[in-house]
């Protein structure tokens, strides 16, 4: 028995001796792996080699020096376990380190099964070299519990179609799935850009709305969007959590973000009513809804500029609330650049604030209403909805009379 145990022990030592020691830190440049960066050669293999070198390391930096790197296929990295502690994908600046995506599967994808790797991506431009070029940038994990650190930081990254004017575009911009406290700062997404396209085409299937979203943070806890910009897509910013479990991630903030030429500006939806959301100083010019909230309590929508792409040809709501509790809507300007804004015809199909029957305890205070249409509409059944100190500067704005818009109740 002792001899058998000794043989097993020696075999284990020999196996350990043959294994390569784990890499603690890796700092690799895609140039070192053979990338040309001339915008012509396919640099996919070189990028994949750099990603493969970084994947097993506890601390890894992938550097993308100045140049234009053409990727004919998507480059992927996967962390199977809690191996990676930190990963940085670092360029030298927007418009300086450029990735040209020539694949319908997108450009870069990072997967961390346990949501334990802290990922930083910064100072890059991603260009679509063809229409429907997939997801520009994806960082995903399985939905997990508490993480007391930020798992994703994206700084100074823009995603758009190559050329100007252009009919090239990414199908989706930045996809961040099940991240913990992700931070997006100066992240820009732009879809089609061609003055020849009819600005009046606002159909659901219009080319301007073809990209699915600019930035998605589905199932992400406490995402923070700062100084971001989304242009020409279906949804500018999406934080949607459905189907996996009854409760959803809470918290979140949008500060000085812009959505222009989108169908929906900001869409936040969780399966159960979750606390805390701030939308502050944002600029929203949309066709269907500026802000759409579902199942949110303790929220603030303040100091924003709202105006519709059209007020007479499409039903439009600046702020649409479903089952939202204990909220403040204050200091916003509901504007209209339309020439017919101060004329009775054409009639407006715009509602500035729409509150459904499940919502309650909402204060609408100190806003400016200039956009023609209904300033505030509440479904029967909404509880304790009040409007005070609002300023109406257009005779064709319909404002409810009195302070109590919906009756008090539990």
C-alpha positions as CSV (number, residue, x, y, z in Angstrom):
1,X,0.0,0.0,0.0
2,X,2.8,2.4,1.0
3,X,4.7,1.6,-2.2
4,X,1.6,2.3,-4.4
5,X,1.1,5.7,-2.7
6,X,4.7,6.5,-3.2
7,X,4.5,5.6,-6.9
8,X,1.4,7.9,-7.3
9,X,3.2,10.7,-5.4
10,X,6.3,10.5,-7.7
11,X,4.1,10.4,-10.8
12,X,2.3,13.6,-9.6
13,X,5.6,15.4,-9.0
14,X,6.8,14.4,-12.5
15,X,3.6,15.6,-14.1
16,X,3.9,19.0,-12.3
17,X,7.5,19.3,-13.4
18,X,6.5,18.7,-17.1
19,X,3.7,21.4,-16.9
20,X,4.7,24.9,-17.9
21,X,4.5,27.3,-15.0
22,X,1.5,29.6,-15.0
23,X,2.0,33.0,-16.6
24,X,1.5,35.7,-14.0
25,X,1.7,38.7,-16.3
26,X,1.7,39.2,-20.0
27,X,2.2,42.4,-22.0
28,X,1.8,41.7,-25.7
29,X,1.5,43.9,-28.8
30,X,-0.4,42.7,-31.8
31,X,2.5,44.0,-33.9
32,X,4.8,41.5,-32.1
33,X,2.4,38.8,-33.2
34,X,2.7,39.8,-36.9
35,X,-0.1,42.4,-37.4
36,X,0.7,44.8,-40.3
37,X,-1.7,47.6,-39.4
38,X,-1.9,48.8,-43.0
39,X,-5.6,48.5,-43.4
40,X,-5.2,45.9,-46.2
41,X,-3.7,42.8,-44.8
42,X,-5.8,40.5,-42.8
43,X,-4.6,40.8,-39.2
44,X,-7.1,38.4,-37.7
45,X,-4.5,35.7,-37.0
46,X,-2.1,38.1,-35.3
47,X,-4.9,39.4,-33.1
48,X,-6.0,35.9,-32.2
49,X,-2.4,35.0,-31.3
50,X,-2.2,38.0,-29.0
51,X,-5.5,37.1,-27.4
52,X,-4.4,33.5,-26.9
53,X,-1.2,34.5,-25.2
54,X,-3.2,36.8,-22.8
55,X,-6.0,34.3,-22.0
56,X,-4.1,32.1,-19.4
57,X,-2.4,35.0,-17.7
58,X,-3.5,36.4,-14.3
59,X,-2.7,40.0,-15.5
60,X,-2.6,40.7,-19.2
61,X,-2.3,43.7,-21.5
62,X,-2.9,43.6,-25.2
63,X,-1.6,46.6,-26.9
64,X,-2.8,47.9,-30.3
65,X,-0.3,50.5,-31.6
66,X,-1.2,53.2,-34.1
67,X,-2.4,51.8,-37.4
68,X,-5.5,50.4,-39.2
69,X,-5.9,46.7,-38.6
70,X,-8.3,44.8,-40.9
71,X,-10.0,41.8,-39.3
72,X,-11.6,39.3,-41.8
73,X,-13.0,37.2,-38.9
74,X,-14.0,37.9,-35.3
75,X,-11.2,37.6,-32.7
76,X,-12.3,35.8,-29.4
77,X,-11.0,35.2,-25.9
78,X,-12.6,33.0,-23.3
79,X,-11.8,32.6,-19.6
80,X,-13.0,29.1,-18.6
81,X,-12.5,29.7,-14.9
82,X,-11.2,32.2,-12.3
83,X,-7.8,32.4,-14.0
84,X,-7.8,35.9,-15.3
85,X,-7.7,38.6,-12.7
86,X,-7.3,41.5,-15.1
87,X,-7.3,42.1,-18.9
88,X,-6.6,45.4,-20.7
89,X,-7.1,46.0,-24.4
90,X,-5.4,49.3,-25.0
91,X,-5.0,51.4,-28.1
92,X,-3.3,54.8,-28.6
93,X,-6.4,56.8,-29.2
94,X,-9.6,57.2,-31.1
95,X,-8.8,57.5,-34.8
96,X,-5.2,56.4,-34.0
97,X,-5.6,52.7,-33.2
98,X,-8.3,51.6,-35.7
99,X,-9.8,48.1,-36.2
100,X,-11.6,47.6,-39.5
101,X,-14.1,44.9,-39.3
102,X,-14.6,43.0,-42.6
103,X,-16.7,40.2,-41.0
104,X,-20.5,39.9,-40.4
105,X,-19.7,38.3,-37.0
106,X,-18.2,41.5,-35.5
107,X,-14.7,42.4,-34.4
108,X,-13.8,41.5,-30.8
109,X,-15.4,39.2,-28.2
110,X,-14.3,38.4,-24.6
111,X,-16.1,35.8,-22.5
112,X,-15.6,35.3,-18.7
113,X,-17.8,32.5,-17.4
114,X,-17.5,33.5,-13.8
115,X,-17.6,37.2,-14.2
116,X,-14.4,37.5,-12.2
117,X,-12.0,39.1,-14.7
118,X,-11.7,42.9,-14.6
119,X,-11.7,44.0,-18.2
120,X,-10.6,47.4,-19.4
121,X,-11.0,48.5,-23.1
122,X,-9.9,51.9,-24.1
123,X,-8.6,54.3,-26.8
124,X,-9.9,52.6,-29.9
125,X,-11.9,53.1,-33.1
126,X,-13.8,50.2,-34.6
127,X,-15.0,50.7,-38.2
128,X,-17.5,48.4,-40.1
129,X,-16.2,47.8,-43.6
130,X,-19.6,46.4,-44.8
131,X,-23.3,46.6,-43.9
132,X,-24.5,44.4,-41.0
133,X,-21.1,43.8,-39.7
134,X,-22.2,42.0,-36.5
135,X,-21.4,43.2,-32.9
136,X,-18.5,45.6,-32.8
137,X,-17.4,44.7,-29.3
138,X,-18.8,42.1,-26.9
139,X,-17.9,41.4,-23.3
140,X,-20.1,38.7,-21.6
141,X,-20.5,36.5,-18.6
142,X,-23.1,34.2,-17.1
143,X,-25.5,36.1,-14.8
144,X,-23.8,36.0,-11.3
145,X,-24.3,37.3,-7.8
146,X,-22.5,40.0,-5.9
147,X,-19.1,41.3,-7.1
148,X,-17.6,44.1,-5.1
149,X,-15.6,45.5,-7.9
150,X,-16.1,46.8,-11.4
151,X,-15.8,44.0,-14.0
152,X,-15.8,46.2,-17.1
153,X,-14.5,49.7,-18.0
154,X,-14.8,51.0,-21.5
155,X,-13.2,54.4,-22.2
156,X,-12.8,56.5,-25.4
157,X,-14.1,53.9,-27.9
158,X,-16.1,54.8,-31.0
159,X,-17.9,52.4,-33.4
160,X,-19.2,53.4,-36.8
161,X,-19.2,52.6,-40.5
162,X,-16.1,53.2,-42.6
163,X,-16.3,56.1,-45.0
164,X,-18.2,59.3,-45.2
165,X,-21.0,59.2,-46.3
166,X,-21.4,55.5,-45.5
167,X,-23.9,52.7,-45.8
168,X,-21.6,50.4,-43.7
169,X,-22.6,49.8,-40.1
170,X,-22.3,47.5,-37.2
171,X,-25.5,45.5,-36.5
172,X,-24.9,46.2,-32.8
173,X,-22.4,48.4,-31.0
174,X,-21.1,47.5,-27.6
175,X,-22.7,44.5,-26.0
176,X,-21.9,44.1,-22.2
177,X,-23.8,41.1,-20.8
178,X,-24.1,40.3,-17.1
179,X,-21.3,42.7,-16.0
180,X,-20.9,44.1,-12.5
181,X,-20.9,47.9,-12.2
182,X,-19.7,48.5,-15.8
183,X,-18.6,52.0,-16.7
184,X,-18.9,53.4,-20.2
185,X,-17.3,56.8,-20.7
186,X,-17.0,58.6,-24.0
187,X,-18.3,55.6,-25.9
188,X,-19.7,56.6,-29.3
189,X,-21.9,54.6,-31.7
190,X,-23.1,55.7,-35.2
191,X,-25.1,53.9,-37.7
192,X,-25.7,54.9,-41.3
193,X,-24.6,58.4,-42.4
194,X,-25.6,59.5,-45.8
195,X,-27.3,62.9,-46.6
196,X,-29.0,61.2,-49.6
197,X,-31.1,59.0,-47.2
198,X,-34.4,60.6,-46.7
199,X,-34.6,62.2,-43.2
200,X,-38.4,61.9,-43.5
201,X,-38.3,58.1,-43.7
202,X,-39.4,57.1,-40.1
203,X,-40.8,53.7,-40.9
204,X,-39.9,50.9,-38.5
205,X,-37.7,49.2,-41.1
206,X,-36.0,52.4,-42.2
207,X,-32.3,52.0,-42.7
208,X,-31.5,54.6,-40.1
209,X,-33.0,52.3,-37.4
210,X,-31.3,49.1,-38.8
211,X,-28.6,48.7,-36.1
212,X,-30.1,47.1,-33.0
213,X,-28.5,49.3,-30.3
214,X,-25.6,51.5,-29.6
215,X,-24.7,50.2,-26.1
216,X,-26.3,47.3,-24.4
217,X,-25.8,46.4,-20.7
218,X,-28.4,43.7,-20.3
219,X,-28.4,41.8,-16.9
220,X,-25.6,44.2,-15.7
221,X,-25.7,45.5,-12.1
222,X,-25.4,49.3,-11.7
223,X,-24.2,50.3,-15.2
224,X,-22.9,53.8,-15.5
225,X,-23.0,55.7,-18.8
226,X,-21.1,59.0,-18.9
227,X,-20.7,61.4,-21.9
228,X,-21.8,58.7,-24.4
229,X,-23.3,59.2,-27.8
230,X,-25.6,57.0,-29.9
231,X,-26.8,58.0,-33.4
232,X,-28.9,56.2,-36.0
233,X,-30.0,52.9,-34.5
234,X,-33.1,51.3,-33.0
235,X,-32.2,51.8,-29.3
236,X,-29.4,54.1,-28.1
237,X,-28.9,52.5,-24.6
238,X,-30.4,49.3,-23.5
239,X,-30.5,47.8,-20.0
240,X,-32.9,44.9,-20.2
241,X,-33.1,41.9,-18.0
242,X,-35.8,39.3,-18.7
243,X,-36.4,35.5,-18.5
244,X,-33.5,34.3,-16.4
245,X,-34.9,34.8,-12.9
246,X,-37.6,36.8,-11.2
247,X,-35.4,39.6,-9.9
248,X,-33.2,41.8,-12.0
249,X,-30.1,44.0,-11.4
250,X,-30.7,47.3,-9.7
251,X,-29.1,50.7,-9.8
252,X,-27.8,52.6,-12.8
253,X,-27.0,56.1,-14.1
254,X,-26.9,58.0,-17.3
255,X,-25.1,61.4,-17.3
256,X,-24.8,63.8,-20.2
257,X,-25.5,61.1,-22.7
258,X,-27.0,61.7,-26.2
259,X,-29.3,59.6,-28.4
260,X,-30.2,61.2,-31.7
261,X,-31.9,59.6,-34.7
262,X,-33.0,56.5,-32.7
263,X,-36.4,54.9,-32.3
264,X,-35.8,54.6,-28.5
265,X,-33.3,56.6,-26.6
266,X,-32.9,54.8,-23.2
267,X,-34.7,51.5,-22.5
268,X,-34.5,50.1,-18.9
269,X,-36.6,46.9,-18.1
270,X,-36.3,44.4,-15.3
271,X,-38.6,41.5,-14.4
272,X,-39.3,42.8,-10.9
273,X,-39.4,46.3,-9.5
274,X,-35.8,47.3,-8.8
275,X,-34.5,50.4,-7.0
276,X,-32.5,53.4,-8.1
277,X,-31.9,55.0,-11.5
278,X,-30.7,58.5,-12.4
279,X,-31.0,60.0,-15.9
280,X,-29.4,63.5,-15.7
281,X,-28.5,66.1,-18.4
282,X,-29.2,63.8,-21.3
283,X,-30.1,64.9,-24.9
284,X,-32.8,62.7,-26.5
285,X,-34.1,63.1,-30.0
286,X,-36.1,60.0,-30.9
287,X,-39.0,58.7,-32.9
288,X,-40.9,56.3,-30.6
289,X,-39.7,57.0,-27.0
290,X,-37.0,59.1,-25.4
291,X,-36.9,57.2,-22.1
292,X,-38.8,54.0,-21.5
293,X,-38.8,52.6,-17.9
294,X,-40.4,49.3,-16.7
295,X,-40.3,48.1,-13.1
296,X,-38.2,50.8,-11.5
297,X,-38.5,52.6,-8.2
298,X,-36.6,55.6,-6.6
299,X,-35.7,57.1,-10.0
300,X,-34.8,60.6,-11.1
301,X,-35.2,62.0,-14.6
302,X,-33.8,65.5,-14.4
303,X,-32.3,68.3,-16.4
304,X,-32.7,66.6,-19.8
305,X,-33.7,67.9,-23.3
306,X,-36.4,66.0,-25.1
307,X,-37.6,66.5,-28.6
308,X,-39.3,64.3,-31.2
309,X,-38.1,63.5,-34.7
310,X,-41.7,64.2,-35.7
311,X,-44.9,65.2,-33.8
312,X,-47.6,64.7,-36.4
313,X,-46.8,61.5,-38.3
314,X,-45.9,59.0,-35.5
315,X,-47.1,58.3,-32.0
316,X,-44.3,59.5,-29.7
317,X,-43.7,59.6,-26.0
318,X,-40.7,61.4,-24.4
319,X,-41.0,59.5,-21.0
320,X,-43.0,56.3,-20.8
321,X,-43.4,54.7,-17.4
322,X,-44.7,51.2,-16.6
323,X,-45.0,50.1,-13.0
324,X,-42.6,52.8,-11.8
325,X,-42.8,54.0,-8.2
326,X,-41.5,56.9,-6.2
327,X,-39.9,59.0,-8.9
328,X,-39.0,62.6,-9.7
329,X,-39.3,64.2,-13.2
330,X,-37.8,67.7,-12.8
331,X,-36.0,70.4,-14.6
332,X,-36.5,68.9,-18.1
333,X,-37.3,70.8,-21.3
334,X,-39.7,69.3,-23.7
335,X,-38.9,71.1,-26.9
336,X,-39.9,71.1,-30.5
337,X,-37.9,72.3,-33.5
338,X,-40.9,71.7,-35.8
339,X,-42.0,74.7,-37.9
340,X,-45.7,74.0,-37.1
341,X,-45.1,73.9,-33.3
342,X,-47.1,77.0,-32.6
343,X,-49.9,76.3,-35.1
344,X,-53.1,74.3,-34.5
345,X,-52.5,72.1,-37.5
346,X,-51.1,69.6,-38.1
347,X,-52.3,68.0,-34.8
348,X,-49.6,66.5,-32.6
349,X,-49.4,62.8,-31.7
350,X,-46.9,63.5,-29.0
351,X,-47.1,62.8,-25.3
352,X,-44.4,64.2,-23.1
353,X,-44.9,62.0,-20.0
354,X,-47.1,58.9,-20.1
355,X,-47.8,57.0,-16.8
356,X,-49.5,53.7,-16.7
357,X,-52.1,52.4,-14.2
358,X,-49.5,50.5,-12.1
359,X,-47.3,53.5,-11.4
360,X,-47.5,55.6,-8.2
361,X,-46.0,58.3,-6.1
362,X,-44.4,60.4,-8.9
363,X,-43.7,64.2,-8.8
364,X,-43.6,66.2,-12.0
365,X,-42.0,69.4,-11.0
366,X,-40.3,72.5,-12.6
367,X,-40.3,71.3,-16.2
368,X,-40.7,73.5,-19.3
369,X,-43.2,72.3,-21.9
370,X,-42.8,73.8,-25.4
371,X,-43.5,70.7,-27.6
372,X,-47.0,70.7,-28.9
373,X,-49.2,67.8,-27.6
374,X,-50.2,66.3,-24.2
375,X,-47.8,67.3,-21.4
376,X,-48.9,64.5,-19.0
377,X,-51.2,61.5,-19.4
378,X,-52.0,59.0,-16.7
379,X,-54.0,55.8,-17.0
380,X,-56.9,55.3,-14.6
381,X,-55.5,53.5,-11.6
382,X,-52.2,55.4,-11.2
383,X,-51.8,56.6,-7.6
384,X,-50.5,59.8,-6.2
385,X,-49.2,61.6,-9.3
386,X,-48.6,65.3,-8.8
387,X,-47.5,68.1,-11.1
388,X,-46.3,71.5,-9.6
389,X,-44.4,74.5,-10.8
390,X,-44.2,73.5,-14.4
391,X,-44.1,76.1,-17.1
392,X,-46.1,75.9,-20.3
393,X,-44.9,78.2,-23.1
394,X,-46.9,76.9,-26.0
395,X,-50.7,77.4,-26.3
396,X,-51.0,74.0,-27.9
397,X,-49.6,72.1,-25.0
398,X,-52.4,70.3,-23.1
399,X,-51.6,70.3,-19.4
400,X,-53.8,68.7,-16.7
401,X,-55.4,71.2,-14.4
402,X,-54.6,71.2,-10.7
403,X,-51.8,69.7,-8.7
404,X,-53.2,66.1,-8.2
405,X,-53.1,64.4,-11.6
406,X,-54.0,61.0,-10.1
407,X,-55.6,60.3,-6.7
408,X,-53.7,59.5,-3.6
409,X,-53.6,55.9,-2.6
410,X,-51.4,53.1,-1.2
